[in-house]
Amino acid sequence: MSRLLILAAATLAAFAPAQAERIKDLGNFQGLRSNQLTGYGIVVGLAGTGDDSLDYATQGMKGIASRFGLALPASINPALKNAAAVMVTADIPAFAKPGQKLDITVSAMGKAKSLRGGTLLMMPLQGADGQIYAMAQGNLAVGGLGVDAADGSKITVNVPTAGRIPGGATVEREVAAGFATTPEVLFNLAEADLTTVARVADSINARFPGRARAIDAATVAIVAPPGAETRTMLMGQIEDLLVDPADAPARVIVNARTGTVVINGAVRIAPAAVSHGKLTVRVNENYKVSQPEAFSQGGTAIVPKSGITVDEEKRPMFRFAPGASLSDIVKAVNAIGASPADLVAILEALKQAGAMKAELIVL
């Protein structure tokens, strides 16, 4: 494992002076969010890479044909190697108006080998309430490639069974957010913090006296006059107000899979002494050929010869002074040449000993 150079950047950031941040960077107003849309459709125009055995694709093609007055006999199963059943997803942002365009993602449902060169036929996109909010159609842009040979060999580059259509959906209905009619406007922090939410309320009241109050660790209620135009102007001014957010809680993050260890600047160590050594046991198996003496009537034999060695790496004990900070931890651990795995063991022992008052999170 590499040495603890991964902590160098964290050390510099930890002792940089705190800077004020805009309220808009700390969270968002309730209701002003994107909503997910989903739909089922058919992609046509494929070069024999569709899923002709999927009943959903067959039923979908019959439904599309019926739109144009073409009725396929029930006993006939159309060959659909040039078509594929797909799921279409999109996000509709807040305040999206009818006529605006949305980017959509198209993904194959069945055994289609590739959607390259396909065209999505017109289909509706529905929200969680079952209402239609957009209509989608267009030519797919697929970044993957899949080719099969007659002998069974094949090659696949990226993912050819999913693609994008930039601007492939048109908004048909606006999402009602209740923005202009609610008694109060609620601002929600991205991360709940009692100190930060109080400072946000104080910053708003300093600019607009008596309008804001913190109702819990994540939400500030703001009294706003009704009307979309008035509230838009008020919320735009509130978003640009500056706030000094509270320091993050003391945390140590350990990624056990990669050996990455991140310690934030709020971590402090109580007086403690640490000794960390390393014991290595090696077992070497060798074989020796044993020859009999002349005229002894014996035979040649192979005799195992094992060797066991024990190496104990002696490392000096180091001491943390009262209130040791991140830089002190990094210097002490780097001085003994500890690896990230060693650091994890040291931090776990410090926490168990009550010398480190921080949350230890293992990913």
Secondary structure, 3 states (H helix, E strand, C coil): CCCHHHHHHHHHHHCCCCCCEEHHHCEEECCCCCEEEEEEEEEECCCCCCCCCCHHHHHHHHHHHHHCCCCCCCCCCCCCCCEEEEEEEEEECCCCCCCCEEEEEEEECCCCCCCCCCEEEEEEEECCCCCEEEEEEEECECCCEEEECCCCCEEEECCCCEEEEEEEEEECCCCCCCCCCCCEEEEEECCCCHHHHHHHHHHHHHHCCCCEEECCCCEEEEECCCCHHHHHHHHHHHHCCEECCCCCCCEEEEECCCCEEEECCCCCECCEEECCCEEEEEEEEEEEEECCCCCCCCCCEEEEEEEEEEEEECCCCEEECCCECHHHHHHHHHHCCCCHHHHHHHHHHHHHCCCECCEEEEC
